[in-house]
Each structure stands twice: as C-alpha cells, then as structure tokens.
Amino acid sequence: MYLNLESKAVSETPATTIVPVFKPMPGHTPRSAKDRCKRIHRYVSSLATAASAQLKQALFVLRNASTELPSPELQAAARKQYSQAEFLSATKELLCIWVHLEAVDQGGETMSGWLIEFLQFSLASTDFVIEQPSAQSIMEEHGDCTETKVLIEHVCQSISHRLGYGPMAKLLAPAFAPLLEKSRLLRQQALRDALTIDAAEL
C-alpha cells in the first residue's frame, strides 16, 4: 500500500476545518475498471504537468532572489543550474506528495473505499510518468513523519537535495514550502476535472 492512511500525517485533525474545493460524492465513482484507468491517467498527467510548471517557477523565483540571500555560498547555490535528472526526481517527489496531501484533505482513512483506491492507484501510476525514484521509495522515505507540518519540512529538504544544492540544501528548502502549502486549489481542481469530465472526452 502506497498511501499510509493510518499515519497521523493523513488522519490528523487540522486546527481549522478544511472544506475541500471539491468533495467527491458516490455519483463520481468510476463506472468500470477501464473508466477508472482513464480518469487516473487524466488526473496524474494533469498533476505532473502542474508539478513541473510550479517547480520551474519556484526555481526561477529563487534564482532571481539570490542576491538577497545572506551569504555568497547561498547565493551561488541558488543560481546553480540543475540537470534534467535532478529536476525530474524533484518533480516526481512533489507529484507523489500532492497525491498524499489530497488524501489528507479528503479525510484519510474516513474516505470512501472507491476514493481510497483511486488515490492509491494514482500514486502508483506516477511511476509511469516519471519512473525514478519510485513512488513507493518516496513515501517510505517520509514514513516517519507524524504530522503534515513535519512532512512538508521533510519533503522540502528532500526536494532541495534532489535538485543538487548539497550543503546548502537545508537552508534553501523553505523556498519550496509554498509548493505544498498552497497546492490545495490546484490539486482539487485536477481531481474534480478527472472525476467529473464526460467519459466520451477521456
């Protein structure tokens, strides 16, 4: 199982009640296995495209703000060029964690069985979009995180390391926090589109 629905990072009760932008209902259940596969493909493809675009924008902002950083080492790190392999690895992690955070927003283990399966299969399907690192290895890497805030901090540091920032990775990690903290609208629009689009358009 890729999504650990018993972890506190999924089942914790937030300080303020989260009202999802989109709350799937029984009527949104895919009509068949084939229909589900098509909807998962649309969902994961949409999220992957968005994750890539959002990460590129974050890197652009970080590079432009490099002169404001407090040390020459940080400034140089923020301006470094990343390889395609580094970028794809970081994008894959962001993509997987977005699916996980959607499970948080949709209620974790209180979700309907069909929605749990949809998100679990979606997470597994990210391996067809970006093969490495595997979704399973990414989720296992963060398996000890006990709450969402800790998870986000841990993921940001991991993304920063994947991008090749080396010794400066931990200090630059906060630059990536908005990619997770402000992702709800984007994530749930993608889920709504995947589950509500007419089958003929898939």
C-alpha positions in Angstrom: 0.0 0.0 0.0 1.5 3.3 -1.0 -0.7 5.7 1.0 -0.4 5.1 4.7 -3.9 6.0 5.7 -3.2 5.3 9.4 -0.4 7.8 9.7 -1.1 11.0 11.6 0.1 13.0 8.6 -3.1 11.7 6.9 -5.6 11.4 9.7 -4.7 14.4 11.9 -7.5 16.9 12.6 -6.4 20.4 11.5 -6.7 23.4 13.8 -9.4 24.8 11.4 -11.8 22.6 9.5 -10.7 22.1 5.9 -13.5 22.5 3.4 -12.3 20.8 0.2 -12.8 22.8 -3.0 -14.1 19.5 -4.4 -15.5 16.7 -2.3 -16.1 13.6 -4.4 -19.6 12.0 -3.9 -20.8 8.5 -4.7 -22.0 9.7 -8.1 -18.4 10.4 -9.0 -17.4 6.7 -8.7 -15.8 5.5 -12.0 -18.3 3.2 -13.8 -15.8 0.5 -14.6 -12.1 -0.5 -14.3 -11.5 0.9 -17.8 -13.2 4.2 -16.9 -11.1 4.4 -13.6 -7.9 3.9 -15.5 -8.7 6.7 -18.0 -9.6 9.0 -15.1 -6.5 8.2 -13.2 -4.4 8.8 -16.3 -6.0 12.2 -16.7 -5.6 13.1 -13.0 -1.9 12.0 -12.8 -1.0 13.6 -16.1 -2.6 16.9 -15.1 -0.9 16.9 -11.7 2.5 16.0 -13.2 2.3 18.9 -15.7 1.3 21.3 -12.9 4.1 20.0 -10.6 6.7 20.6 -13.3 5.4 24.1 -14.0 5.2 25.0 -10.3 8.7 23.7 -9.6 10.2 25.6 -12.5 8.5 28.8 -11.3 9.8 28.3 -7.7 13.3 27.8 -9.1 13.0 30.9 -11.2 11.9 33.0 -8.2 14.7 31.5 -6.1 17.3 32.3 -8.7 16.1 35.9 -9.1 16.2 36.4 -5.3 19.7 35.0 -5.0 21.3 38.4 -4.4 19.1 38.9 -1.3 20.5 35.8 0.4 22.8 36.3 3.3 25.9 34.5 2.2 28.0 34.1 -1.1 27.6 30.3 -0.7 23.8 30.5 -0.6 23.8 33.0 -3.5 25.9 30.7 -5.6 23.8 27.6 -4.7 20.5 29.5 -5.6 21.9 30.3 -9.1 23.2 26.8 -9.9 21.9 25.1 -13.0 20.0 21.8 -12.4 20.2 18.8 -14.6 17.2 17.1 -16.2 17.7 14.1 -13.9 17.7 16.3 -10.8 14.6 18.2 -12.0 12.6 15.1 -12.8 13.5 13.5 -9.5 12.3 16.6 -7.6 9.2 16.8 -9.7 8.3 13.2 -9.0 8.6 13.7 -5.3 6.3 16.8 -5.5 3.8 14.9 -7.6 3.7 12.0 -5.1 3.3 14.2 -2.1 0.5 16.1 -3.8 -1.5 12.9 -4.1 -0.7 12.1 -0.5 -1.9 15.6 0.6 -5.1 15.1 -1.3 -5.7 12.0 0.8 -5.2 14.2 3.8 -7.7 16.8 2.6 -10.3 14.2 1.6 -10.4 12.6 5.0 -7.7 10.0 5.1 -9.0 6.6 6.3 -12.5 8.1 6.5 -12.7 8.3 2.7 -15.0 6.1 0.7 -13.3 2.9 -0.4 -13.5 3.7 -4.0 -11.8 7.1 -3.5 -9.0 5.5 -1.4 -8.4 3.0 -4.3 -8.5 5.9 -6.8 -5.8 7.8 -5.0 -3.7 4.7 -4.2 -3.7 3.7 -7.9 -3.0 7.3 -8.9 0.1 7.3 -6.7 1.3 4.0 -8.1 0.7 5.3 -11.6 3.1 8.2 -11.1 5.8 5.6 -11.9 4.6 5.5 -15.5 5.0 9.3 -15.8 8.4 9.6 -14.1 10.0 6.2 -13.5 12.5 7.1 -10.8 12.5 7.5 -7.9 9.6 5.1 -7.4 6.5 6.3 -5.6 7.0 3.6 -3.0 10.5 4.7 -2.2 9.4 8.3 -1.9 6.6 7.5 0.5 8.8 5.2 2.6 11.4 8.0 2.9 8.8 10.1 4.7 7.1 7.3 6.6 8.3 8.6 10.0 6.7 12.0 9.6 3.9 12.2 12.2 2.1 15.4 11.1 1.6 17.4 8.0 3.8 20.3 9.1 6.7 17.9 9.7 6.1 16.1 6.4 6.2 19.4 4.5 9.5 20.4 6.1 11.0 16.9 5.4 9.8 16.9 1.8 11.2 20.4 1.1 14.6 19.3 2.3 14.4 16.2 0.2 13.4 18.2 -2.9 16.3 20.6 -2.3 18.7 17.7 -2.0 17.4 16.2 -5.2 18.0 19.5 -7.0 21.7 19.2 -6.1 22.1 22.0 -3.6 24.4 19.9 -1.5 25.4 21.5 1.8 23.1 24.4 1.1 20.0 22.2 0.6 18.6 22.6 4.1 18.9 26.4 4.1 17.3 26.7 0.7 14.5 24.2 1.4 11.9 26.7 2.7 11.8 28.2 -0.8 9.8 25.1 -1.8 7.3 25.1 1.0 4.6 27.1 -0.9 4.5 24.3 -3.5 3.0 22.1 -0.8 1.3 24.6 1.5 -0.6 26.4 -1.3 -1.3 23.4 -3.5 -4.9 22.6 -2.4 -6.8 24.6 -5.0 -4.7 23.2 -7.9 -4.8 19.6 -6.6 -8.6 19.6 -6.1 -9.3 21.2 -9.4 -7.3 18.4 -11.0 -9.3 15.8 -9.1 -12.6 17.4 -9.9 -11.7 17.5 -13.6 -10.7 13.9 -13.6 -13.8 12.6 -11.8 -16.4 14.8 -13.5 -15.4 15.0 -17.1 -17.7 13.2 -19.5 -16.4 9.7 -20.3 -16.6 10.5 -24.0 -13.9 13.2 -23.6 -11.4 10.9 -21.8 
